[in-house]
Amino acid sequence: MTPREQQMVALLKELTVDGVPPTYDILAWRMGLKSKSGVHRVLHSLAEKGIVALTPRRRRSVAIRNPEAERLPFSRMADAIADHMAGAKRVTPTSIRRVLVETYRECAR
């Protein structure tokens, strides 16, 4: 990675709050760039290298890829959710998220 790309990844890690990445304007300002096109160029270079994931035509759609999370077997996550749904009195999105996070942490060890 180039120094500019390393700086971009560090900024993304620093400025992403609750899964919401910063805007191109903020990234350009923090990197000392005069326009958003420089941010666009660096992010697309990182996407080609597989370091970040971009969703086309969406705002704030930059995510640092986690190869470890992508290797988790889908069946294990599905089994964890099924077990939770069978044993829980009330199933909410928050409880499902908690089960997924716990399963992820177990698999990542």
Order of alpha helices (4+ residues) and beta strands (2+ residues): alpha-alpha-alpha-beta-beta-alpha-alpha-alpha
